[in-house]
Amino acid sequence: MRLTRRSLLAATAATAATGTAALVTAAGPARAAGAPGYGPGTGTAPAAGAAPDVPALLARAEALLTGGAPDLADPDVAAAVTALDTSAGALWAGLDRDPARTALWADLDPLTDPGNFGQSYTRLRTLATAWATPGTSLAGDPAVADALVAALRLTHDTAYNPARRETGNWWFWEIGAPRALMDTAVLLRDRLPAADLADYLAVVDRFCPDADRRTNAPTLAETGANRADKAVIVALRGLLGQDAAKLASARDALSDVRDSGRNSLFRYVTSGDGFYEDGSFVQHGTVAYTGTYGVVLLGGIAHLLALLAGSPWQVADPDVSVLYEAVERSFSPVIFDGLMMDAVRGRAVSRERAGDHRDGAAAVAAILLLATGAPQAYAARWRAEAKGWLTRNRTTPFTRLAALPQIALAKDVLDDDGVPAGERATGLHVFADMDRVVHRRPRWAYSLSLSSRRVAAYEAGNGENLHGWYTGDGMAQLYDAADLAQFNDGFWPTVDPYRLPGTTVDTRRRTDLGTGGGTSTYRPANTVAGGAVLHDRYGAVAMELVGAPGSTLRARKSWFLVDDAVISLGAGITATDGRTVETVVENRNLGRDGLPRLLVDGVRQPGEHGWTGRFEQAGWAHIEGVGGYVFPGATDLHALREERTGAWRDINTGADTGGSATPLTRRYLTLWIDHGVSPAGAAYAHALLPGASATATAVWARSRPVRVVANDATAQAVEARRLGLTAATFWAPGTAAGIHSSGPASVLVLRRDDRISVAVADPGRTQSTLRVELPFRVGAVLSADDTVAVTPGRRGRLTVTVGGSRGHTHRAELTQ
């Protein structure tokens, strides 16, 4: 069976024609033998007059977990079945089946610990999935089913029952455990005694009675991914308990009917958690989280839409279009050849079992599931884009990461000749509402992770992201189509966390983050983070760096994104702590045995590890297979080749996400600029040319198609004269490249023939109005945003109402 939109709906073909007859709210007596969807004398059954939707929807819920009957003749499907069988077989072998046991697995003892019973339920779900999947060695085995029933009973009686009080991480109690428990109950529904099922429904009613509120903090409304997760749990509980009110509650929670839509997942937000119109997604109030919590939200809603489609409880909110738009507005820009960019993965970068490829695969799977029920205009575009992602990522193929239902959906796209493989997307995205920037070109992509007093520099907690100190301080990541393993191949446990590419850092030693319970975030004191974008191709981005408590470091950093180059400027780099300050130009993961050639000003440098070099007047450098680095005006450049060893356990000790203690060794090539001890007003300038050859880099260094025309604490600016482009960051009222700004701003001006394009933003969000004066004549206005007033003349002037725009770009098209 292949899981497609047709097969999903076919699983409940009669559903749409049924009415909304009342369902009972508690488990009823055992149904007679032979009733569809219920085991003889064991399962629960609808009361007289109950809608027949329930058995069909439960069958659909099972299909969403198993993918239906697998086509074992398909090698990818067969491999996935084998992988499931291997995983489940190991769990089965390790499962303690002694009647006197106190835990299910030796490494999850005591069972009463929230992390341990939470993970126990997850393992039981894996076993139940294998039992319900034809082709595995455990499929249909009565002994396995009996052992699962007994294991669920022990876990309930010992650790997870209504009499217990929440301790530790609330997530295990209210989301992790109940979701795995309900999934397992769906798979075992024909074998579960009615009394047991009633117990499990009762415990879900205790810890996840609805999706609207946090159970351990009843005044706290659930938002974002947590609300979506809980809605799925409540829906499954409603199906298993034949409770129409629960099903309606799950559906209504997506739209937040209870609070008149205040926390609806189908609305754009302007602060806090949720989707923003510019494509940003925030969770935990201040964290850029598209790649983890955003994917969980997308997957949860897609699951519920598919589960309830055609039933009396199907989602009919017209504002679901917000979610459809988010696929291309929020998710597509941060997926590169099927992997999810680290800039939007938050503390998940420290999770060994959730690398960028795996989180990317989860996003692709959620999009494909959402496409099964989306309007054709959306679905056709998504399927084509997904086909492109699926076919290009050969480093970690989707079929090695996905579960059987997801593989089935992917196969449906890959085998359809009518679906073209979408090409790699290009464009420049400044996500002003989450302080992230993504610049995409045909062969590469570049992301920037910024932070401010609005958006966290990092999140850590529950033992996760222990070394995330500088991930939001301007970390710059280059994604290359020829090197999709760069940040997935042991990067995070082995990279020097004090030398993340793009950052300017105080080299003081730091203590581990997030070692206690709960999660916390850090927001720096700066206001400026973000910038302007013009024609989806050119950008002027800025961040004022304010060192964390304990450091006096200050710096003004700008990035100018110009076609196939990124020009990075730093000025006003100052500190008084008696420590060295560095700016990291590059820190490239070379893998286990990489040895790319490094050239500095055309001279090949040594390749042995442990080598370090200093180049007092470096003009350019080139890393084979990566690209070129140009240093206008010559730079005192440092380089290092080293092998670094670390373990995932060094950066994540979480109860269910903790990494292995197995040492990993990776090679790195690092380029950096040493600003000295306690610098006063230091600066830097360098250009990155992704994918450029050594020859092209040398030519670029000589011809300087992009020139730095200002780099100080008042303004930073570059000119690309052949393009007619000037890009500038103003930190205060001033003039650069002939452009005058009345205050802090990001400004882009493109002049071609007699046409002038202007983009302006206030990334600090501190002003109400900006006045920008151009160095040439403006004759007429072709078009302009409502916030832009233009005064034509010998020196054209723009008055831009930036107040309330939250750092977004304002544009005008003019003629001379």
C-alpha positions in Angstrom: 0.0 0.0 0.0 1.3 3.4 -0.9 0.3 6.3 1.3 -1.1 9.0 -0.9 -4.0 11.4 -0.6 -6.1 8.9 -2.4 -5.2 6.0 0.0 -5.6 8.2 3.1 -9.1 9.2 2.1 -9.9 5.7 0.9 -9.2 4.5 4.4 -12.3 6.3 5.4 -14.3 6.3 2.2 -17.6 6.2 4.1 -16.7 8.9 6.5 -17.8 12.0 4.6 -21.3 10.6 4.2 -21.8 10.0 7.9 -23.6 12.2 10.3 -22.4 13.6 13.6 -24.3 11.2 15.9 -23.3 11.4 19.5 -20.3 9.4 20.8 -19.9 8.2 24.3 -17.3 9.8 26.6 -16.1 6.7 28.4 -15.1 3.2 27.3 -18.1 1.0 26.7 -18.5 -2.7 26.8 -16.6 -5.0 24.6 -17.9 -5.1 21.0 -19.0 -8.4 19.5 -16.4 -10.5 17.7 -16.0 -9.5 14.1 -16.8 -5.9 14.4 -14.6 -3.8 12.2 -11.7 -2.3 14.0 -12.3 -4.0 17.3 -10.9 -7.2 18.6 -13.1 -10.0 19.9 -14.0 -9.4 23.5 -11.1 -6.9 24.1 -11.5 -3.5 22.6 -14.0 -0.7 23.3 -16.8 0.0 21.0 -19.2 2.8 20.0 -22.5 2.8 21.9 -25.7 2.3 20.0 -26.2 5.1 17.5 -22.6 6.2 17.5 -21.1 7.5 14.3 -19.3 4.8 12.3 -16.5 7.3 11.6 -14.5 6.1 14.5 -13.3 2.7 13.3 -12.4 4.2 9.9 -10.6 7.1 11.4 -8.7 4.8 13.7 -7.6 2.8 10.7 -6.4 6.0 9.1 -4.5 6.8 12.3 -2.8 3.5 12.1 -2.0 4.1 8.4 -0.4 7.3 9.4 1.9 5.4 11.8 2.7 2.4 9.6 2.2 3.5 6.1 -0.1 0.5 5.4 1.0 -2.7 3.9 4.5 -2.1 2.6 5.6 -3.0 -0.9 8.6 -5.2 0.0 9.6 -5.4 -3.7 10.6 -1.8 -3.5 14.2 -1.7 -2.2 13.8 1.5 -0.3 10.7 0.2 1.4 12.3 -3.1 2.1 15.3 -1.3 3.6 13.0 0.8 5.8 11.2 -2.3 7.0 14.6 -3.9 7.8 15.7 -0.8 9.7 12.5 -0.8 11.7 12.9 -4.5 12.3 16.5 -4.1 13.5 15.6 -1.2 15.8 12.5 -3.0 17.2 14.4 -6.3 17.5 17.0 -4.7 19.7 14.3 -3.2 21.9 12.5 -6.5 22.0 15.7 -8.3 23.0 16.4 -5.7 25.8 12.8 -5.6 27.1 12.6 -7.0 30.6 9.7 -9.4 30.6 10.1 -10.8 34.1 6.8 -10.4 36.1 8.8 -9.0 39.0 10.5 -6.3 37.0 10.4 -2.6 38.2 11.5 -1.1 34.8 11.2 -2.1 31.2 14.7 -1.5 30.1 17.8 -1.5 32.3 19.0 1.9 31.1 15.6 3.5 31.9 15.5 2.7 35.6 13.8 4.0 37.7 10.7 3.9 35.6 9.2 6.7 37.8 11.6 9.3 36.4 9.8 11.4 33.8 12.6 11.1 31.3 12.6 7.3 31.7 8.8 6.6 31.4 8.7 9.1 28.6 11.4 7.2 26.6 9.8 3.9 27.6 6.6 4.9 25.9 8.5 5.9 22.8 10.2 2.5 22.7 6.9 0.7 23.2 5.5 2.7 20.2 8.5 1.5 18.1 7.8 -2.1 19.1 4.1 -1.7 18.4 4.8 -0.2 15.0 6.9 -3.2 14.1 4.3 -5.5 15.4 1.7 -3.8 13.2 3.9 -3.7 10.1 3.9 -6.7 7.8 7.4 -7.8 6.9 9.1 -7.4 10.3 10.0 -10.4 12.4 7.7 -9.2 15.1 4.7 -8.6 12.9 1.5 -10.0 14.3 3.3 -12.0 17.0 0.8 -12.7 19.8 3.7 -12.8 22.3 4.8 -9.4 21.3 1.3 -8.0 21.7 0.9 -9.6 25.1 4.2 -8.2 26.2 3.3 -4.7 25.0 -0.1 -4.9 26.9 1.7 -5.9 30.0 4.4 -3.2 29.6 1.8 -0.5 29.2 0.1 -1.7 32.3 3.3 -1.7 34.3 4.2 1.8 33.2 0.7 3.1 34.0 0.6 1.5 37.4 4.2 2.4 38.4 4.9 5.7 36.8 2.3 7.5 34.7 -1.2 7.6 36.2 -3.7 10.2 37.4 -2.5 10.0 41.0 1.0 11.2 40.2 2.1 14.9 40.4 4.2 16.4 37.6 7.9 16.7 38.4 10.9 17.5 36.3 10.2 18.5 32.7 6.5 19.1 32.1 6.9 18.1 28.4 7.2 14.4 29.2 4.0 14.5 31.2 1.8 16.6 28.9 3.2 15.8 25.4 5.9 13.2 25.1 4.3 10.4 27.1 0.7 10.9 26.2 1.4 11.1 22.4 3.5 7.9 22.4 0.9 6.2 24.6 -2.0 7.2 22.3 -0.1 6.1 19.2 0.6 2.8 20.8 -3.0 2.3 21.9 -4.1 3.0 18.3 -1.8 0.2 17.0 -2.8 -2.2 19.8 -6.5 -1.3 19.9 -7.6 -4.8 18.9 -5.7 -6.3 21.8 -6.1 -3.8 24.6 -8.6 -4.8 27.4 -11.3 -2.2 27.9 -10.2 -1.6 31.4 -6.7 -0.9 30.4 -7.7 1.5 27.6 -10.0 3.3 30.1 -7.0 3.8 32.4 -4.9 5.2 29.5 -7.6 7.6 28.5 -7.9 8.7 32.1 -4.3 9.5 32.4 -4.4 11.6 29.2 -7.4 13.4 30.6 -5.4 14.1 33.7 -2.2 15.5 32.0 -3.5 16.6 28.6 -7.2 17.2 28.9 -7.2 19.8 26.1 -4.8 21.6 23.8 -5.6 25.1 25.1 -3.9 25.2 28.5 -0.7 24.0 30.2 -1.9 21.5 32.8 0.8 22.4 35.4 0.1 26.1 34.8 -3.6 26.5 34.0 -3.3 30.2 33.3 -0.8 29.6 30.6 -2.3 29.3 27.1 -0.5 26.8 24.8 1.0 28.3 21.6 2.7 27.1 18.5 4.1 23.6 18.4 2.9 22.7 21.9 -0.7 23.5 20.9 -0.4 21.4 17.7 1.1 18.5 19.6 -1.6 18.5 22.2 -4.3 18.8 19.6 -3.2 15.5 18.0 -3.1 13.8 21.4 -6.6 15.0 22.2 -7.9 13.9 18.8 -6.4 10.4 19.2 -7.9 10.2 22.7 -11.2 11.2 21.3 -11.1 8.5 18.7 -10.0 5.8 21.1 -12.6 6.9 23.7 -15.3 7.6 21.0 -15.7 11.1 22.4 -17.1 13.6 19.8 -16.5 16.5 22.2 -12.8 15.6 22.4 -12.5 15.5 18.7 -14.2 18.8 18.3 -11.9 20.2 21.0 -8.8 19.0 19.1 -10.1 20.6 15.9 -11.1 23.8 17.6 -7.8 24.1 19.4 -6.0 24.7 16.1 -8.1 27.9 15.7 -8.2 28.6 19.5 -12.0 28.8 19.6 -11.8 28.9 23.4 -10.0 32.3 23.4 -11.6 33.8 20.3 -8.6 33.0 18.1 -6.0 34.7 20.2 -3.6 31.7 20.0 -4.9 30.3 16.7 -2.2 28.5 14.7 -3.9 29.9 11.6 -3.1 33.6 12.2 -0.1 35.8 11.7 1.4 37.2 14.9 3.2 40.5 15.5 4.9 39.4 18.7 5.5 36.2 20.6 5.1 32.7 19.3 3.9 31.8 15.8 4.2 32.7 12.2 4.9 36.2 11.0 4.0 37.6 7.7 7.7 38.0 6.8 8.2 34.3 7.1 9.7 34.3 10.6 8.6 31.7 13.1 9.2 32.1 16.8 8.7 29.8 19.8 9.4 30.3 23.5 8.7 33.9 23.0 12.1 35.0 21.5 13.7 32.1 19.7 14.0 31.6 15.9 12.7 28.1 15.7 11.3 27.4 12.2 13.5 24.3 11.9 12.4 22.5 15.1 9.3 23.8 16.8 8.1 25.1 13.5 8.4 21.7 11.9 6.7 20.0 14.8 3.8 22.5 14.4 3.7 21.9 10.7 3.8 18.1 11.1 1.2 18.2 13.9 -1.3 20.2 11.9 -0.7 18.2 8.7 -1.3 15.0 10.7 -4.6 16.3 12.2 -5.8 17.6 8.8 -5.1 14.2 7.2 -6.6 12.3 10.1 -9.9 14.2 10.3 -10.3 14.9 6.6 -13.8 14.1 5.3 -15.1 13.4 8.8 -17.6 15.5 10.8 -14.6 16.9 12.7 -12.5 18.0 9.7 -10.8 21.3 9.9 -12.8 23.9 8.0 -11.2 27.2 9.2 -10.6 29.3 6.1 -7.5 30.8 7.7 -5.7 27.5 7.3 -4.3 29.3 4.3 -1.8 30.9 6.7 -0.3 27.5 7.1 -0.3 26.8 3.4 1.5 30.1 2.8 4.0 29.3 5.5 5.4 26.4 3.5 6.9 28.7 0.9 7.2 31.8 3.1 8.7 30.2 6.2 10.0 26.7 5.5 11.3 26.6 1.9 13.8 29.5 2.4 15.6 27.6 5.2 15.7 24.2 3.5 18.7 23.6 1.4 18.7 20.5 -0.7 16.6 18.8 1.9 18.6 19.9 5.0 17.4 22.4 7.6 19.6 25.3 8.3 21.1 25.5 11.8 20.2 29.1 12.1 16.6 28.1 12.9 17.1 24.9 14.8 17.9 26.6 18.2 19.2 24.2 20.9 18.5 21.2 18.6 21.9 21.8 17.0 23.3 19.9 20.0 21.2 16.8 19.5 23.1 13.9 18.0 19.9 12.2 16.7 18.5 15.4 15.1 21.0 16.8 12.7 20.2 19.2 10.0 19.5 16.4 7.5 17.1 14.7 9.9 15.2 17.9 10.8 15.1 18.7 7.1 13.7 15.3 6.3 11.0 15.9 9.0 10.1 19.2 7.3 9.9 17.6 3.9 7.7 14.8 5.3 5.4 17.2 6.9 5.1 19.2 3.7 4.3 16.1 1.7 1.7 15.0 4.2 0.1 18.5 4.1 0.0 18.3 0.3 -2.3 15.3 0.5 -5.2 17.5 1.4 -4.1 21.0 0.3 -5.6 22.8 -2.6 -4.1 21.7 -5.9 -2.4 25.0 -6.6 -0.4 24.7 -3.4 0.1 21.0 -3.5 1.5 21.0 -7.0 4.2 23.5 -6.1 5.2 21.8 -2.9 5.4 18.4 -4.5 7.7 19.7 -7.2 9.9 21.5 -4.7 10.0 18.4 -2.5 11.0 16.3 -5.5 14.0 18.6 -6.1 15.0 18.3 -2.5 14.6 14.5 -2.5 16.7 14.0 -5.7 19.5 16.4 -4.9 20.4 15.2 -1.4 22.5 12.1 -2.0 24.6 12.7 1.0 21.9 11.5 3.4 19.0 10.2 1.3 15.5 10.8 2.6 14.8 7.1 2.6 17.5 6.6 5.2 15.9 9.0 7.6 12.2 8.7 7.1 9.6 6.3 8.5 7.6 4.0 6.2 4.6 6.4 5.9 6.9 9.2 4.9 8.8 7.1 2.4 5.5 6.1 0.9 4.6 9.8 0.4 8.0 10.5 -1.1 7.8 7.6 -3.5 4.4 8.9 -4.6 6.1 12.1 -5.7 9.4 10.5 -7.1 7.5 8.0 -9.2 5.1 10.5 -10.7 6.5 11.6 -14.1 4.0 14.4 -14.0 5.7 16.1 -11.1 8.8 18.0 -12.2 11.8 18.2 -9.9 11.9 21.8 -8.7 15.2 23.7 -9.1 17.1 25.1 -6.2 15.4 28.3 -5.0 17.3 31.6 -5.1 16.6 34.9 -3.4 17.5 37.0 -0.3 15.4 36.8 2.8 15.7 39.1 5.7 13.5 37.7 8.5 13.2 40.9 10.5 10.9 39.3 13.1 13.4 36.6 14.1 16.8 38.3 13.3 17.8 35.8 10.6 19.0 36.3 7.1 19.3 33.8 4.3 21.0 34.6 0.9 20.4 31.9 -1.7 22.2 31.5 -5.0 22.0 28.7 -7.6 24.8 26.6 -6.0 25.0 27.8 -2.4 23.2 29.5 0.4 24.5 31.7 3.3 22.7 32.2 6.6 23.2 34.7 9.4 22.2 34.2 13.0 21.7 37.6 14.7 20.2 38.6 18.0 18.9 41.6 19.9 16.9 42.5 22.9 13.9 41.1 21.0 15.4 37.8 19.7 17.5 35.4 21.8 21.1 34.8 21.1 20.6 31.2 22.2 18.4 28.9 24.1 19.8 26.3 26.5 18.5 24.1 29.3 17.6 20.6 30.4 21.2 19.7 29.6 21.0 20.9 26.0 23.2 23.3 23.9 25.9 23.5 26.6 28.3 25.5 24.3 25.8 27.7 22.4 27.3 30.9 23.7 28.0 32.6 20.3 25.5 31.0 17.9 23.5 34.2 17.7 26.4 36.6 17.6 26.5 36.9 13.8 27.3 33.2 13.1 27.6 32.9 9.3 27.1 29.5 7.7 27.9 28.7 4.1 25.9 25.8 2.6 27.5 24.4 -0.5 25.7 22.0 -2.9 28.9 20.0 -3.2 29.3 19.6 0.6 26.0 18.9 2.3 27.7 17.2 5.2 29.5 20.4 6.4 27.4 21.0 9.5 26.0 17.5 9.8 29.2 15.5 10.1 30.1 15.9 13.7 30.4 19.6 13.4 28.8 20.8 16.6 30.6 18.5 19.1 34.0 19.1 17.5 34.0 22.7 16.3 35.8 25.3 18.4 32.7 27.0 20.0 34.8 30.1 20.5 35.5 30.4 16.8 32.1 30.0 15.0 32.4 31.5 11.5 31.3 35.1 11.2 31.5 35.9 14.9 33.6 38.5 16.8 34.4 37.1 20.2 36.0 37.9 23.5 38.3 34.8 24.0 37.4 34.4 27.7 36.6 30.9 28.9 32.9 30.2 29.4 31.1 27.8 31.7 28.5 25.3 30.4 25.0 26.6 29.7 21.7 25.0 30.6 22.9 22.4 33.1 19.8 22.7 35.2 16.2 21.9 34.7 14.0 23.9 32.4 15.1 26.0 29.4 16.3 29.6 29.4 17.3 32.2 26.8 19.8 35.0 26.6 18.9 38.3 24.9 21.7 40.9 24.5 21.2 44.6 25.1 21.6 45.8 21.5 18.7 47.0 19.4 20.2 46.8 15.9 19.8 43.4 14.2 18.5 43.0 10.7 18.5 45.1 7.5 17.1 45.9 4.2 16.6 43.8 1.0 16.2 45.0 -2.5 14.8 43.1 -5.5 15.2 39.9 -3.4 18.8 39.9 -4.4 20.8 42.6 -2.6 21.0 43.1 1.1 22.4 45.4 3.7 22.4 43.7 7.1 23.7 45.0 10.5 24.1 43.9 14.1 25.5 45.9 17.0 27.4 43.4 19.1 27.2 43.7 22.8 29.2 41.2 24.8 27.4 39.0 27.3 27.7 39.8 31.0 31.3 39.6 32.0 32.6 41.1 28.8 32.9 44.8 27.7 33.1 43.8 24.0 31.3 46.1 21.6 31.4 46.0 17.8 29.4 47.3 14.9 29.1 44.6 12.2 27.7 44.8 8.7 27.2 42.3 5.9 26.5 43.4 2.3 25.0 40.7 0.1 25.8 41.4 -3.5 25.0 38.7 -6.1 27.7 36.1 -5.6 29.7 37.8 -2.9 29.2 38.6 0.8 31.2 41.6 2.1 31.7 41.7 5.9 32.7 44.8 7.7 33.4 45.5 11.3 34.2 48.7 13.1 34.3 50.2 16.6 35.6 46.9 18.0 36.4 47.8 21.6 36.9 46.0 24.9 38.7 46.8 28.1 38.9 43.3 29.8 42.5 42.6 29.1 41.7 39.7 26.8 42.2 39.0 23.1 39.3 39.7 20.7 39.0 37.8 17.4 36.9 37.9 14.3 36.5 34.5 12.7 36.5 34.7 8.9 36.0 31.0 8.4 36.1 27.7 10.3 35.5 24.9 7.9 34.9 21.3 8.8 37.1 19.1 6.6 35.6 15.8 7.8 37.7 12.9 9.0 40.4 13.1 6.4 39.9 16.2 4.3 43.0 18.1 3.2 41.9 20.9 0.8 44.6 23.2 -0.5 44.9 26.6 1.1 46.4 29.5 -0.9 47.3 32.9 0.6 48.1 35.5 -2.1 48.6 32.6 -4.5 51.1 30.8 -2.3 50.2 27.2 -1.3 50.4 26.8 2.5 51.4 23.6 4.4 48.8 20.9 4.8 49.9 19.1 8.0 47.6 19.4 11.0 48.8 21.6 13.8 50.2 24.1 11.3 49.5 27.7 12.0 50.4 30.7 9.9 50.3 34.5 10.2 50.1 36.8 7.1 50.6 40.4 7.9 49.5 41.9 4.6 47.2 39.2 3.2 45.2 40.3 0.1 43.3 37.1 -0.5 43.0 33.5 0.4 41.4 30.5 -1.2 40.2 27.2 0.2 39.9 24.4 -2.4 36.3 23.3 -2.8 35.0 26.2 -0.7 35.8 29.5 -2.3 37.7 32.7 -2.0 38.3 35.3 0.7 39.4 38.8 -0.2 40.8 41.3 2.3 40.6 44.9 0.9 43.5 47.1 2.0 45.4 44.0 3.3 44.8 42.3 6.6 46.8 40.6 9.3 45.4 37.1 8.8 45.8 34.0 10.9 45.3 30.5 9.7 45.2 27.1 11.5 44.9 23.5 10.5 43.9 21.3 13.4 42.3 18.0 14.4 39.6 18.5 17.1 38.1 15.7 19.2 34.8 16.0 21.0 31.7 14.0 21.9 28.0 14.8 21.6 27.8 14.2 25.3 30.0 17.3 25.7 27.2 19.6 24.4 24.1 17.7 25.3 23.3 15.6 28.5 19.5 15.8 28.1 17.3 13.1 29.5 16.0 12.0 26.1 18.3 13.9 23.8 21.7 13.3 25.5 24.5 12.4 23.1 27.0 9.6 23.0 30.3 9.8 24.9 32.1 8.3 21.9 34.9 10.6 20.8 34.7 12.1 17.3 37.7 13.6 15.6 37.3 16.1 12.7 39.8 18.3 10.8 39.3 22.0 10.6 40.8 24.9 8.7 40.3 28.2 10.4 40.9 31.8 9.2 40.7 34.7 11.7 41.7 38.2 12.4 43.3 39.0 15.8 42.3 42.4 17.0 44.7 42.2 20.0 44.2 42.6 23.7 41.6 45.1 24.7 41.2 46.7 21.2 40.0 50.3 20.9 38.2 51.0 17.7 39.5 48.1 15.7 38.0 47.2 12.3 38.0 44.5 9.7 36.9 44.0 6.1 36.7 40.8 4.0 34.7 39.4 1.1 33.5 35.8 0.7 33.2 34.5 -2.8 31.5 31.1 -2.4 32.5 28.5 -5.1 35.0 30.9 -6.7 38.2 29.4 -8.1 41.6 30.6 -7.0 42.1 32.4 -10.3 38.7 34.1 -10.0 39.5 35.1 -6.4 42.8 36.7 -7.5 41.1 38.6 -10.3 38.4 39.8 -7.9 41.0 41.0 -5.4 42.8 43.0 -8.2 39.7 44.4 -9.9 37.7 45.1 -6.7 34.2 45.0 -8.3 32.8 45.8 -4.9 34.7 48.5 -3.0 34.5 49.5 0.7 33.8 53.2 0.8 33.1 53.6 4.6 33.9 51.5 7.6 33.8 53.3 10.9 31.5 53.7 13.9 29.2 56.1 12.0 28.7 54.3 8.7 29.8 51.2 6.8 29.2 51.1 3.1 30.2 49.4 -0.2 29.8 50.3 -3.9 29.4 47.8 -6.7 29.8 50.3 -9.5 29.3 47.9 -12.4 26.0 47.0 -10.9 25.2 50.6 -10.0 24.6 49.5 -6.4 25.5 51.2 -3.2 24.7 49.5 0.2 25.2 51.2 3.5 24.7 50.8 7.2 24.3 54.1 9.1 24.8 53.8 12.9 24.1 57.5 13.4 23.2 60.5 11.2 25.8 60.8 8.5 26.9 60.5 4.9 28.4 57.6 3.0 29.0 57.2 -0.7 27.1 60.5 -1.2 24.0 59.1 0.6 22.9 61.0 3.6 20.7 59.4 6.4 19.1 61.3 9.2 19.6 58.4 11.6 20.5 54.8 12.0 19.4 52.8 9.0 20.1 50.2 6.4 20.0 51.6 2.9 20.3 50.1 -0.6 20.3 52.2 -3.8 20.5 50.6 -7.3 20.9 53.0 -10.2 20.6 51.6 -13.7 20.2 53.9 -16.7 17.5 56.4 -15.7 15.9 54.1 -13.1 16.6 54.2 -9.4 15.5 51.5 -6.8 15.8 52.3 -3.1 15.3 50.1 0.0 15.4 51.4 3.5 15.0 49.8 6.9 15.4 50.7 10.6 16.8 47.4 12.0 17.1 49.0 15.5 13.4 49.9 15.5 14.2 53.1 17.5 12.9 55.8 15.1 9.6 57.0 13.7 10.8 58.7 10.6 14.0 58.4 8.5 15.1 61.0 5.8 17.4 59.7 3.1 19.0 62.0 0.6 20.4 60.6 -2.7 23.5 62.0 -4.4 21.7 62.5 -7.8 18.6 63.9 -9.4 15.2 62.3 -9.0 12.6 63.2 -11.5 9.5 61.1 -10.8 8.1 58.3 -8.7 7.2 55.1 -10.5 6.0 53.3 -7.4 6.6 53.5 -3.6 5.3 51.9 -0.5 2.7 53.9 1.4 5.3 54.6 4.0 7.6 56.3 1.6 7.2 60.0 0.5 9.6 61.2 -2.2 10.7 64.7 -2.9 12.1 64.9 -6.5 14.9 67.4 -7.3 18.6 67.7 -7.9 19.2 65.6 -4.8 16.2 63.4 -4.4 14.9 62.9 -0.9 12.9 60.1 0.7 11.0 60.5 3.9 10.3 57.0 5.3 7.8 56.3 8.1 9.6 53.4 9.8 7.8 53.6 13.2 5.8 50.4 13.8 7.3 48.5 10.9 9.4 46.2 13.1 12.5 46.6 11.0 11.0 45.6 7.7 12.1 47.1 4.4 10.4 50.1 2.7 10.9 50.5 -1.0 10.6 53.0 -3.9 11.1 52.9 -7.6 12.2 56.2 -9.1 13.3 57.7 -12.4 15.7 60.5 -13.1 
